Amino acid sequence: LVNQLPEANLILLRHLFGVLHHIEQNSSVNQMNAFNLALCIAPNMLWLPSPTGPEEESQSTKKVALLVQFLIENSGEIFGDDIASLF
């Protein structure tokens, strides 16, 4: 699915998740593991297209957070092992 994105979007995601992966690699110092990073950034990445109730928004936020956590934890496999060399 990631490979079907337009090149500009893929480059942006590679850089974003490269930074997030780098932060996660230093979680022993900064306390920002993949779960914590996902909780912070997920609500700003994806959201429902129309206003919904609080319960539906909460469920949606949890699903997006799990997706972001997965992408952070598996960024090397998803975006390439050279992701750390992007910055």
Steps between C-alpha positions, in 0.01 A plus 500: 500500500784738586659438160180614330531851646616787280877546525476830692274343763728200535806722548318702765392185686851355483644815655227529763528139610878518478492776762241318712702177480814687606317652799365155592850351484598740781196423718720394792606864527193692380219263613341529153443143388292418191178489702556845655601651168194352332269645764652844446509508122211277387220754558679739264557247221159352425150589607144424403370709207183614676415601855407201712419422859767476768486121518555454125783756504665318791484166317638660184786664690593166659509328161715774348736489801544125454576552132755774573662286771527211254657729237755632750594156628530355148627804313815324381304220337233734360708796381839333452787417730679822400233710673747607770731649238237752387609761751 
